[in-house]
């Protein structure tokens, strides 16, 4: 872990930096502004080095846009970002979380996420932009109960 890393809620002033991180990580930047109130950023030495957000659907959130610049990976940054997003979701009464990942399902297993078929999710969640653009088989959709 990086000693001086700060995790904080994102604000409109962070949009350009979030877009840059997502672009450098090859992730979609669609509708960031619409979900900005769910985003957290990781800041090191005044620079945003990572981000994570969510899309809310009643008592469920879809975790989205978990990205860390390559030179800051394997240092616990994503762990802190996802923890912050899940903590906020729990505080707002959200009971379930879903995500789609094609390259790191084992990372999310540490939060209690398990593989689930997308057919078991509500239709509006299956239709979310984040799950539609993932371009991965429904078997890689992951689900977790928030306690």
DRENVOTI-323065 format. One line per field, with one value per residue: x, y, z of N, C-alpha, C in turn; chain. Coordinates in steps of 0.1 Angstrom, whole numbers, plus 5000, padded with zeros to 4 digits. Example, Ala and Ser with C-alpha at 12.3 -4.5 7.8 and 13.67 -1.06 7.14 Angstrom:
BEGIN
n_u 5132,5128 $
n_v 4943,4978 $
n_w 5078,5071 $
ca_u 5123,5137 $
ca_v 4955,4989 $
ca_w 5078,5071 $
c_u 5132,5129 $
c_v 4967,5000 $
c_w 5078,5079 $
mol A,A $
END
This chain:
BEGIN
n_u 5008,5004,5017,5008,4984,4952,4917,4888,4855,4844,4843,4828,4850,4868,4863,4878,4902,4894,4883,4907,4922,4905,4906,4933,4934,4919,4891,4856,4841,4816,4787,4798,4795,4768,4767,4784,4781,4785,4811,4845,4878,4912,4939,4972,4999,4986,4976,4952,4951,4935,4901,4867,4833,4797,4765,4732,4704,4675,4677,4701,4735,4755,4788,4812,4837,4862,4894,4929,4959,4985,5012,5006,4994,4988,4993,4973,4955,4931,4916,4911,4895,4872,4863,4855,4834,4816,4811,4798,4775,4763,4757,4738,4717,4717,4715,4726,4752,4766,4788,4807,4834,4862,4888,4897,4884,4891,4901,4878,4865,4874,4858,4835,4822,4806,4804,4777,4748,4738,4711,4698,4695,4677,4658,4663,4689,4704,4702,4718,4742,4769,4770,4761,4782,4804,4809,4813,4809,4777,4783,4805,4795,4793,4781,4771,4760,4753,4762 $
n_v 4988,5023,5049,5077,5077,5089,5083,5096,5111,5117,5147,5173,5186,5166,5152,5154,5142,5116,5107,5105,5086,5063,5061,5056,5031,5016,5015,5021,5054,5062,5079,5089,5113,5113,5094,5104,5110,5086,5080,5074,5086,5079,5095,5106,5124,5148,5139,5122,5088,5066,5052,5045,5035,5034,5022,5027,5007,5006,4985,4976,4978,4983,4978,4998,5009,5005,5014,5017,5034,5020,5020,5021,4998,4967,4976,4980,4999,4996,4980,4996,5016,5001,4992,5016,5024,5003,5006,5031,5024,5005,5022,5037,5020,5000,4966,4946,4939,4940,4931,4931,4915,4909,4903,4901,4884,4871,4891,4904,4884,4885,4903,4890,4885,4864,4842,4845,4838,4861,4861,4858,4883,4914,4928,4955,4958,4940,4953,4975,4999,4994,4965,4957,4966,4952,4929,4902,4867,4858,4842,4854,4874,4889,4886,4899,4898,4926,4934 $
n_w 5000,4994,5012,5013,4999,4991,4994,4981,4976,4943,4924,4902,4892,4889,4866,4841,4848,4857,4833,4818,4832,4828,4800,4797,4808,4791,4794,4791,4789,4791,4802,4826,4840,4846,4867,4886,4913,4926,4923,4934,4939,4937,4951,4947,4957,4947,4923,4904,4904,4902,4899,4908,4904,4905,4894,4903,4910,4923,4951,4944,4932,4903,4900,4885,4862,4875,4878,4876,4872,4853,4865,4892,4900,4918,4943,4962,4956,4940,4957,4979,4966,4956,4981,4992,4974,4979,5006,5007,4992,5009,5031,5020,5019,5000,4990,4974,4951,4919,4892,4862,4849,4828,4831,4858,4878,4902,4919,4928,4942,4968,4980,4984,4961,4938,4910,4888,4868,4843,4836,4860,4871,4876,4848,4841,4852,4837,4813,4818,4809,4816,4820,4795,4777,4785,4771,4776,4784,4800,4823,4836,4850,4882,4916,4947,4981,5002,5034 $
ca_u 5000,5011,5014,5002,4973,4939,4905,4878,4844,4847,4835,4828,4864,4876,4859,4888,4912,4887,4883,4921,4925,4897,4911,4946,4931,4911,4877,4846,4839,4802,4778,4805,4789,4755,4769,4796,4779,4789,4825,4855,4890,4925,4948,4985,5007,4978,4973,4943,4957,4925,4888,4857,4820,4786,4752,4722,4691,4668,4685,4713,4744,4765,4801,4817,4849,4873,4906,4941,4970,4994,5023,5001,4987,4994,4996,4961,4946,4917,4910,4905,4884,4860,4858,4848,4821,4807,4807,4788,4763,4757,4752,4725,4706,4718,4716,4733,4762,4769,4798,4811,4848,4867,4902,4902,4873,4896,4902,4865,4861,4878,4847,4824,4815,4806,4799,4762,4743,4731,4697,4692,4695,4666,4660,4670,4703,4710,4702,4727,4753,4781,4769,4760,4794,4814,4812,4818,4798,4770,4789,4814,4789,4795,4771,4775,4751,4760,4758 $
ca_v 5000,5035,5056,5089,5076,5093,5079,5105,5112,5125,5159,5176,5190,5154,5145,5152,5132,5103,5103,5102,5073,5053,5060,5049,5017,5010,5014,5030,5066,5065,5083,5091,5125,5109,5086,5109,5110,5073,5077,5077,5087,5077,5106,5105,5136,5157,5134,5111,5076,5055,5056,5034,5041,5024,5026,5022,5002,5002,4980,4969,4986,4977,4984,5001,5018,5003,5016,5022,5036,5008,5022,5021,4986,4958,4984,4981,5011,4992,4974,5008,5022,4992,4992,5029,5023,4994,5012,5041,5017,5000,5033,5042,5010,4990,4953,4937,4945,4932,4936,4923,4917,4899,4900,4899,4879,4867,4903,4907,4874,4889,4911,4881,4883,4850,4841,4843,4840,4874,4858,4859,4897,4921,4932,4968,4957,4933,4963,4986,5001,4987,4951,4955,4968,4943,4920,4889,4858,4860,4835,4862,4884,4885,4891,4898,4904,4935,4932 $
ca_w 5000,4993,5025,5012,4991,4997,4987,4984,4967,4932,4922,4888,4888,4887,4854,4831,4853,4856,4818,4814,4838,4822,4787,4798,4812,4781,4798,4786,4797,4789,4813,4839,4846,4852,4879,4893,4927,4931,4921,4943,4932,4945,4948,4952,4953,4940,4910,4904,4899,4900,4902,4908,4906,4905,4888,4912,4905,4936,4962,4938,4924,4894,4902,4872,4860,4884,4870,4883,4862,4853,4874,4906,4902,4928,4955,4970,4952,4936,4969,4987,4958,4957,4995,4994,4967,4986,5019,5004,4988,5021,5039,5013,5020,4989,4996,4965,4942,4907,4884,4851,4846,4819,4834,4872,4888,4915,4927,4934,4951,4981,4986,4985,4948,4932,4896,4886,4854,4842,4835,4873,4875,4870,4834,4840,4855,4825,4803,4821,4799,4821,4817,4780,4770,4790,4760,4781,4786,4813,4833,4843,4859,4896,4924,4962,4991,5010,5048 $
c_u 5009,5007,5006,4989,4960,4928,4895,4867,4849,4838,4836,4842,4873,4873,4870,4899,4906,4887,4897,4925,4918,4903,4925,4945,4923,4896,4868,4843,4824,4794,4785,4798,4776,4756,4780,4794,4783,4804,4834,4868,4902,4934,4961,4993,4999,4973,4963,4949,4948,4911,4879,4843,4809,4774,4741,4709,4683,4677,4698,4722,4752,4778,4807,4830,4859,4886,4917,4952,4980,5005,5019,4994,4995,4998,4984,4952,4932,4910,4903,4894,4872,4854,4850,4834,4811,4802,4796,4774,4756,4751,4739,4715,4707,4721,4724,4742,4764,4780,4801,4826,4853,4882,4906,4891,4879,4898,4889,4860,4864,4867,4835,4816,4817,4800,4784,4758,4736,4716,4690,4691,4682,4669,4667,4685,4710,4711,4712,4738,4766,4781,4768,4774,4806,4819,4818,4806,4791,4776,4799,4808,4790,4785,4775,4763,4759,4754,4762 $
c_v 5012,5044,5068,5089,5081,5088,5090,5105,5121,5137,5163,5180,5178,5147,5144,5142,5118,5098,5098,5088,5062,5051,5052,5034,5010,5007,5025,5042,5070,5068,5085,5102,5121,5101,5091,5109,5097,5071,5081,5078,5084,5087,5104,5117,5146,5152,5122,5099,5064,5060,5043,5041,5030,5030,5020,5019,4997,4998,4973,4980,4978,4985,4986,5009,5017,5004,5022,5023,5025,5009,5021,5008,4977,4965,4986,4992,5006,4986,4986,5015,5014,4992,5005,5029,5014,4999,5023,5035,5011,5011,5039,5031,5000,4976,4943,4945,4935,4939,4926,4926,4906,4895,4898,4895,4876,4879,4906,4896,4877,4897,4903,4879,4869,4851,4838,4845,4853,4872,4859,4873,4903,4926,4945,4967,4950,4943,4975,4987,4994,4972,4948,4956,4959,4933,4907,4880,4861,4853,4843,4874,4879,4892,4890,4905,4914,4935,4944 $
c_w 5000,5005,5023,5003,4998,4988,4991,4973,4955,4930,4907,4883,4885,4873,4844,4835,4853,4842,4814,4819,4831,4808,4787,4801,4802,4785,4792,4795,4796,4802,4827,4847,4853,4865,4888,4908,4934,4930,4932,4935,4942,4941,4955,4947,4944,4926,4912,4897,4897,4903,4902,4910,4906,4898,4898,4906,4917,4947,4957,4931,4915,4895,4888,4873,4871,4876,4878,4872,4864,4864,4889,4909,4912,4940,4965,4966,4949,4948,4977,4979,4959,4971,4997,4987,4974,4999,5017,5000,5000,5030,5033,5012,5008,4995,4987,4956,4931,4899,4872,4849,4837,4823,4848,4881,4901,4924,4934,4943,4965,4988,4988,4972,4943,4918,4896,4872,4853,4841,4849,4878,4869,4856,4833,4843,4843,4814,4806,4811,4803,4818,4802,4773,4774,4779,4764,4783,4799,4825,4841,4850,4873,4905,4939,4970,5000,5024,5056 $
mol A,A,A,A,A,A,A,A,A,A,A,A,A,A,A,A,A,A,A,A,A,A,A,A,A,A,A,A,A,A,A,A,A,A,A,A,A,A,A,A,A,A,A,A,A,A,A,A,A,A,A,A,A,A,A,A,A,A,A,A,A,A,A,A,A,A,A,A,A,A,A,A,A,A,A,A,A,A,A,A,A,A,A,A,A,A,A,A,A,A,A,A,A,A,A,A,A,A,A,A,A,A,A,A,A,A,A,A,A,A,A,A,A,A,A,A,A,A,A,A,A,A,A,A,A,A,A,A,A,A,A,A,A,A,A,A,A,A,A,A,A,A,A,A,A,A,A $
END
